[in-house]
Amino acid sequence: MNAIELTDSDINLFRLIATTGCCTVAQASKIYNADNKWYHYKRVQRLRTNGYLAKKSTYLELTSKSAEVIGENKYRFRNPDMRETSIELSEIVLAAQLEFISNRTLRTLYNLNRKTFFKGAFPFGGKQYFLYIMSEDAKANYYGQVQAELKLLSVSNIAPHAVIFAPNPKVMAAFGVGTFHQKELFLLPYPTGLNLFVNFFSPLIQEYVKSFIPNGAVISTHPHAHYETVASYYTILILNDLAKRSALDAYYYLGQQKPVTIICLESQQELFSKHYPQAKIIALSDIKIYEKEKLNANN
């Protein structure tokens, strides 16, 4: 058997699997991104033959050999069903094209128990966004456990920023708004919400959103608003920030002091108009936020 010389793409594949637990051959193809559509099949086979990858059914996993190459421990599945969750996580990490910190790295860093619900975190925009993934068949007690963990991690200042992806509006509604203490807690549909999350913080989109906030507005120190003027508060709910919504609910419950303008997407206008009838709504184009290239073309 001829020894194989590892490439940067091989190392990137090992790191993805170390972060998520496993991936599929189709997902591996996105890392190699070769012109030859069969290249990744042959490369994966060579890595398996040389002892760098193991294949369990349709799942690719690290071996002790490949784990040692990248200085990681081989991921061990206590429950075989967790491989499907790992595949979904690999899809999110690949689609986001952002750095990702694994669950076990964060547990070690913050000395947390093995039983946690977050899947890892995106270090993004100078913050760590802890990632949660809701399944379509999640039960009410699962939502409660996730909510309890979020509250605990916010109080301990481990996860002041988090993003939750849900498969459909029904699951998003079932999760609810609740009372949260994160500085940011985004609840978004998957997969469309992932693109929204990544795009939103780009300088181009930030400039577009801020163009709807009047000159002279300052960053607000109130938890229910992002900006304020003497006459009004401005709250940006494009990412469906549950922390801001929770604070906004409290603000209206206690009796508003001055009016609030909510900036959201056109697709969110009906929801927020119904939930906050007292607020003025500015609805932005979904297309311009989701597809920043089109925004760039129009400017």
ROZA-297391 format. One record per residue: residue in three letters; x, y, z of N, C-alpha, C, O, CB in turn. Coordinates in steps of 0.1 Angstrom, whole numbers, plus 5000, padded with zeros to 4 digits. Glycine has a CB too. Layout:
ALAXYZXYZXYZXYZXYZ
...
REM end
This chain:
MET500949885000500050005000500950125000501850145008499050005012
ASN500650214990501450344990500950445000499750455002501350404976
ALA501950505007501550605018500950725011501350765000502850645026
ILE500050785018499350895012499851025018500151035030497750885015
GLU500051125010500451255015499151345017498451365008501451325005
LEU498951385030497751455033497751595027498851665027497651465048
THR496651645023496451775017495751865027495251825037495651775004
ASP495751995024495052095033493552055034492952065044495152235028
SER492952005022491551965022491351845031490251835038491051935008
ASP492251755031492151635040492151685055491251635062493351545038
ILE492951775058493051825072491751895076491251885087494251925074
ASN491251975066489952045068488851945070487951975078489652135056
LEU488851835063487851735065487951675079486951645086487951625054
PHE489151645083489351585096488851685107488251645117490851555099
ARG489051815105488651905115487151925116486551935126489252045112
LEU486551915104485051915104484451805112483651825120484551915089
ILE485051685109484451565116484851565131483951525139485051435110
ALA485951625135486351635149485351735156485051715168487751685150
THR484851835148483951935154482551885155481851915165484052055146
THR482051805145480651775145480451625149479351585153480151795131
GLY481451545147481251395150481351305138482051205139479951375157
CYS480751345127480851275115480251355103479651455106480051135116
CYS480451305091479851365080479551265069479951145071480751485074
THR478951305058478751205047479751235036480451335036477251225042
VAL479751145027480751155015480251285007481151355002480651035006
ALA478951305006478451424999478951545005479351644998476951414998
GLN478951555018479451675026480951685024481451795023479051665041
ALA481651575024483051585021483451645008484451715006483751445022
SER482551624998482751674985482751834985483451894977481651634975
LYS482051894994482052034995483352095000483652204998480952085004
ILE484052015008485452055012486452045001487252135000485851975024
TYR486351934993487351924982487052014971487952064964487351774978
ASN485752024968485352124957486152104945486552204939485452264962
ALA486351984940487151954929486351964916485151944916487851814930
ASP487051994905486451994892485951854888484851834882487352054881
ASN486751754891486351614889485351574899485651564911487651524889
LYS484151544895483051504904483351374911482651344921481751504897
TRP484251294907484551164913485751184923486051084930484851064903
TYR486451294923487651304931487451274945488251204951488251444929
HIS486351334951486151314966485951164969486251124980485051404971
TYR485251094960485050954963486350874964486650804973484150884952
LYS487250904954488550834954489350884966490150804971489250864941
ARG489351014969490151064980489651004993490550955001490051214981
VAL488450994995487850935008488250795009488650745019486350955009
GLN488250724997488550574997490050565001490450475008488250514984
ARG490950644996492350634999492550665014493450605020493150734990
LEU491850765019492050795033491550685042492150655052491250925037
ARG490550615037490050495045491050385044491350315054488650445039
THR491550355032492550255030493850275038494450185043492950245015
ASN494150405040495350435048495150455063496050495070495950565042
GLY493950425067493650425081493250565087493350575099494750375088
TYR492950665078492650795083491150815086490750905093493150895074
LEU490250735079488850755080488250615082488650515077488250825068
ALA487150615090486350495091484950525086484450635087486250455106
LYS484250425080482950445074481950355081482150235081482950425059
LYS481050415088479950345095478650365088478150475089479850385110
SER478250265080477050285072477350405062478250385054475750315080
THR476550515063476850625053477650735060477850835054475550685048
TYR478150705072478850815080480350795079480850685081478350815094
LEU481050905077482450915078482850955092482351065097483151005067
GLU483850885098484250925112485750925112486450855103483650825122
LEU486350985122487750985123488250855129487450785136488251105133
THR489450825127490150715134491150775144491350895144490850615124
SER491750695152492750745161493850805154494550905159493250635170
LYS494150755142495250805134495050945129495951035130495550715122
SER493850975123493551105118493351205130493651325129492251105109
ALA492751155141492551245153493851295158494051405162491751165164
GLU494851205158496251235163496851345154497551435158497151115163
VAL496551335141497151435131496751575135497551665133496751395117
ILE495451595139494951725142494951765157494451865161493551745136
GLY495451675164495551695179494251695186494051765196496251825181
GLU493351605181492051595188491851445193492551355189490951635178
ASN490751435201490351295205489351245195488451325190489851295219
LYS489351115192488351055184486951075190486851045202488650915181
TYR485951115183484551125188483950995190484050905181483751215178
ARG483350975201482650845204481150865205480750955214483350775216
PHE480350795198478950805199478350715209478450585207478250785185
ARG477850765220477150675230475850635225475350525229477050755243
ASN475150715216473850675211473950685195474250795190472750775216
PRO473850575188473950575174473050675167473450725156473750435168
ASP471950705173470950795166471550935166471151025158469650805174
MET472550965174473151105174473951135161474251245159474051115186
ARG474251025153474951045141474051135131474651215124475250915134
GLU472751115131471951205123472051345127472051435118470451155123
THR472051375140472151515145473551565140473651685137472051515160
SER474551485141475851525137475951565122476651655118476951425140
ILE475251485114475151515099474451655097474951725089474351405092
GLU473451675104472751805103473651925107473652025101471451805112
LEU474451895118475352005123476452025112476852135110475951955136
SER476951915106477951935096477452015084478152095078478451795090
GLU476151995081475552075070475452225073475752305065474152015067
ILE475152255086475052395090476452455090476652565085474452405104
VAL477452385095478852435096479352465081479952565079479752345103
LEU479152365072479552385059478852505052479452575044479352255051
ALA477552515054476752615047477152755053477252855045475352595049
ALA477452765066477752895072479152945067479353065066477752885087
GLN480052855064481452895061482052985071482753085068481452965047
LEU481752955084482353025095483152935104482852815104481153105103
GLU484052985112484652905122483652855131482652915134485752995129
PHE483852735136482952675146483652605157484652535154481952575138
ILE483252625169483852555181482952445185481752465187484052665192
SER483452325188482652215191482052215205482552295213483452085189
ASN481052145207480352135220481352085231481452145242479152035219
ARG482151985227483051925238484152025241484652025252483651795233
THR484652105231485652205234485052315244485752355253486152275221
LEU483852355242483252455250482952395264483052465274481952505244
ARG482552265265482352205278483552195286483552225298481752065276
THR484652165279485952165286486452305291486852325302487052105277
LEU486252395282486652535284485852595296486452665305486352625272
TYR484552565297483752625308483452525319482652555328482452675302
ASN484052405319483852305329482452275331481852275342484452355342
LEU481752235320480352205320480152055319481051985315479652275308
ASN479052005324478651865324478451825309478251905300477451835332
ARG478551685308478351635294476951655289476751675277478651485294
LYS475951665298474551675294474351825291473851895300473651625305
THR474551865279474252005274473451995261473551885254475552085273
PHE472752095258471952095246472452175234472152155223470552145249
PHE473452265237474052345226474952245218475552155223474752465231
LYS475052275205475852195196477252245194478152175188475152185183
GLY477552365199478852435196478552585196477552635201479552385183
ALA479552655190479352795189480052855177481152805173479852865202
PHE479552955171480153035160480853155167480153245172479153085149
PRO482153165167482853285171482753385159483453375149484353265175
PHE481853485160481453565149481253705153480453735163480153505143
GLY481853805147481653945150482153985164481554075170480153975149
GLY483153915169483653945182482853885193483153915205483754095184
LYS481953795190481153725200481053575197481453535186479653785200
GLN480653505207480453355206478953335206478253355216481153275217
TYR478453285194477053255193476853105195477153025187476453305180
PHE476353065207476052925210474952885201473952955199475752905225
LEU475052765195474152715185473252605191473752505198474852655173
TYR471952625189470952515193470152485180469852565172469952575204
ILE469852355179469052305168467852235173467952135180469952205159
MET466652285169465352225173464952125162465052145150464252335175
SER464452005167463951905157462451915156461851975164464351765162
GLU461951865145460551875142459651805152458551835154460251825128
ASP460251695158459451615167459851645182459551565191459651465164
ALA460451765185460751795198459551815207458451865202461551925199
LYS459551765219458451775229458651895238459651965238458351645237
ALA457551935244457452045253458552045264459152145267456052065259
ASN458751925269459751915280461251945275462051995282459751775287
TYR461451915262462751945256462952095255463952145258462851875242
TYR461852165250461952305250462252365263463052455265460652365244
GLY461552315274461852355287463252335292463852425299460852295297
GLN463852225288465252195292466152295285467152345291465552055288
VAL465952315272466752415265466652555271467652625273466352415250
GLN465452595274465152725280465852735293466452845296463652755281
ALA465852635301466552635314468052645312468652715320466152505322
GLU468552575302470052585300470352725295471452775300470452475289
LEU469552785287469852915282469953015294470753105294468852965272
LYS468953005303468953095314470153075323470753175328467653065323
LEU470552945325471752915334472952975327473853035334471852765336
LEU473152955314474352995307474353155306475453205305474352935293
SER473253215306473253365305473553425319474353515320471853415301
VAL473053365330473253415343474753395347475353485353472453335354
SER475353285342476853265344477753335334478953325335477153115344
ASN477053405325477753485315478653395305479653445300478653585321
ILE478253275304478953185295478453205281479153205271478753035299
ALA477153215279476553235266475553355266474353335265475753105263
PRO476153475266475253595264474753605250473853695248476053715268
HIS475253525241474753535227474453395222475253305224475853605218
ALA473353375216472953245211472053255199471353355197472353155222
VAL472053145191471153135179470552995179471252895181471953165166
ILE469252995177468452875176467852855162467252945157467352875187
PHE468052735156467452715143466352605145466552505151468552655133
ALA465252635139464052555140463652515126463752595117462852615148
PRO463052395124462652355110461452415104461352415092462452205111
ASN460652485112459452545107458852635117459152635129458352435102
PRO457852725112457252825121456452755133456352815144456252905114
LYS455952635131455252565142456152535154455752565165454652435137
VAL457352495151458352465161458852595168458952605180459552395156
MET458952705160459352835165458252885175458652935185459552935153
ALA457052865171455952915179455852835192455552885203454552905172
ALA456152695191456052615203457152645213457052635225456152465198
PHE458352685207459452725216459052845225459452855236460752745208
GLY458352935218457853055226458853165228460053145224457353015239
VAL458453275233459253395236459853385250461153395251458453525234
GLY459053365260459653345273460353465279460253575273460553225273
THR461053435290461853545296463353495296463653395302461453565311
PHE464053565288465553535286466353645290465953765290465753495271
HIS467653615294468553715299469753735290470753805293468953685313
GLN469753665278470853685269470853825264469853895264470753585257
LYS472053865259472053995253471453985239470854075233473554045252
GLU471653865232471053835219470753685219471453605223472053875208
LEU469553665215469053525214468153515201466953555202468253475227
PHE468653465190467953465178467253335176467853225177468953495166
LEU466053335172465253215169464853225154464053315150463953195178
LEU465453135146465253155131464953015125465252915130466553205125
PRO464253025113463952905106465152855099466052925094462852925095
TYR465252715098466352655091465852585078464852515080467152565100
PRO466452605067467852655064467852805061468952865061468452585054
THR466752865058466753005053467353105063468053195060465353055049
GLY467153075076467653165087469153165088469653255093467053125099
LEU469753055084471253055084471853155075472753225079471752915081
ASN471353165063471753265054471453405059472353495057471053245040
LEU470353425065469953555071470953585082471453705083468553545077
PHE471253495091472153515102473553555097474153655102472353385111
VAL474053485087475453515082475453655075476353735077475853405072
ASN474453675067474353805059474153925068474754035065473253795049
PHE473353915078472954025086474054115091473954235092472053985097
PHE475154045095476254115101477354175091478354225095476954035111
SER477054155078477954205068477854355068476754415071477654145054
PRO478954425066478954575065477854625056477254735059480254625061
LEU477654565045476654605035475254605041474554705039476754525022
ILE474854495047473554485053473354575065472354635067473254345057
GLN474454585073474354675085474154825080473354895087475654665093
GLU474754865070474654995065473155015060472555125062475655025053
TYR472654915053471254925048470254935059469355015058470954795039
VAL470454855069469454855081469554985088468555045091469754735090
LYS470755035090470955165098470455285090470255385096472455175102
SER470255265077469755385069468355415073467855525069469855355054
PHE467655325080466255345084466155405098465055425104465455215083
ILE467355425104467355485118467755635116468755655109468355405127
PRO467055725122467255865119468655915124469155865134466155955126
ASN469156015117470356075122470156135136469156185139470756195112
GLY471256125144471156175157470756065167470856095179470156285158
ALA470255955163469955845172471255785178472255785172469155735164
VAL471155755191472255695198471955555202470855515202472655785210
ILE473055475204472855335209472155345223472555415232474255265210
SER471055265224470255265236470855185247471455075244468855225233
THR470755225259471155145271469955065276470154985286471755235282
HIS468855075270467655005275467554865268467854855256466355085272
PRO467254755275467254625269466354595258466454505250467054525280
HIS465254685257464254655247464554725234463854715224462954695252
ALA465654805233465854885221467354875217468254855225465455035223
HIS467654895204468954905199469455055198470555085202469154845185
TYR468555145194468855285193467655365199466555315201469055325178
GLU467955495201466955575206467255725202468355765201466755565221
THR466155805201466255945200465456005212464955925220465655995186
VAL465356135213464556195223463056145222462356135232464656345223
ALA462656125210461256105207460855955206459655915208460856165194
SER461855865203461455725200462555625203463755665203460955715186
TYR462155495205463155385206463055315192462055315185462755285217
TYR464155255188464255175176464755035179465855015185465155245165
THR463954935176464354795180464354715167463454715159463254735190
ILE465454645165465754565152465354425155466054355163467154585147
LEU464354365149463954235151464054145139463354045138462454225156
ILE464954185130465154105117465553965120465153865113466154175108
LEU466353945131466853815135465953745145466353655152468253815140
ASN464753805147463853755157464453735171464553625176463153625152
ASP465053835176465753835188464853815200464153915204466653965190
LEU464853695206463953665217464253755230463453785238463953525221
ALA465553785231465953865243465354005242464854055251467553875243
LYS465454065230464854195227463254185229462654275234465254255214
ARG462654085223461254065224460754055239459754105243460753945216
SER461553975246461253955261461254095268460354125276462153855267
ALA462354165265462454305271461354395266460854485274463854365269
LEU460954385254459954475248458554435254457854525257459854455233
ASP458354305257457054265263457054335277455954385282457054115264
ALA458154325284458154385298457954535297457354595306459554355305
TYR458554605287458454745286456954785284456554885290459254795274
TYR456254715275454854745273453954705285453054775288454354675261
TYR454354605292453554555304453654665315452654685322454154425309
LEU454854725316455054825327454554965323454455055332456554835330
GLY454154975310453655105306454755185298455755225304453155185317
GLN454555195285455655255277455855405281454855475284455355245262
GLN457055455280457355595283457455675270457055795270458755605290
LYS457855615259457855675246457755565235458055455238459155765244
PRO457255605224456955505213458155425208459355465209456255565202
VAL457855305203458955215198458655195183457555175178458955075205
THR459755205175459655165161460455035159461555025163460255275152
ILE459754935154460354805151460754795137459954825128459354685155
ILE462054755135462554735121462654585119463354515126463954795119
CYS461854535109461854385106461754365091461954455083460654325114
LEU461554235088461454205073459954205069459054195078462054065071
GLU459654225057458354225052457554095056456454095059458254235036
SER458353975056457753855059457353845074456653755078458653735055
GLN457953935082457753935097456754035101456354045113459053955104
GLN456354125092455454235095454154195102453754255112455254325083
GLU453554095096452254055102452354005116451554035125451553945093
LEU453453925119453653875132453853985142453253985153454853775132
PHE454854075139455154175149454054285150453954345161456454245145
SER453354305139452154405140451154345150450554425157451554425126
LYS450954215149449954155158450454145172449654175181449654015153
HIS451654115174452254105187452454235194452354255206453554025187
TYR452854335186453154475192452254575184452854655177454654505191
PRO450954575187450154675179450454825183450054915175448654645183
GLN451054845194451454985198452555035190452755155190451754985213
ALA453354945184454654995178454455035163453454985156455654885178
LYS455255125159455355155144456255045138457255005144455855295142
ILE455855005126456654895119457354955107456655015099455754775116
ILE458554935105459354955093459754825087460554755093460555055095
ALA459154785076459454645070460354655059460154735049458054585066
LEU461454585060462554585049462354465040461754365043463954585056
SER462854485028462754375018463554255022464754255025463354425004
ASP462854135022463554015025464653985015465753935019462453895025
ILE464354015002465353974992466654054994467753994993464754014978
LYS466554184998467754255000468654215012469854225012467454405002
ILE467954155022468654105034469253965031470353935034467754105046
TYR468453885025468853745022469853735011470753645011467653655018
GLU469853825001470753824990471453954989471054044981469953784977
LYS472553964997473254094997473854134984474154244982474354085008
GLU474154034975474654064962473654154954474154244947474953934954
LYS472354124956471354204949471354344954471054444947470054134949
LEU471454354967471554484974472654564968472554684965471654474989
ASN473854504967475054564962474854614947475254724944476254474962
ALA474054534940473854574926472854684925472954764915473254454918
ASN471954704934471054814934471554944940470955044937469754774942
ASN472654934947473255054953474255124944474855234947473855024966
REM end
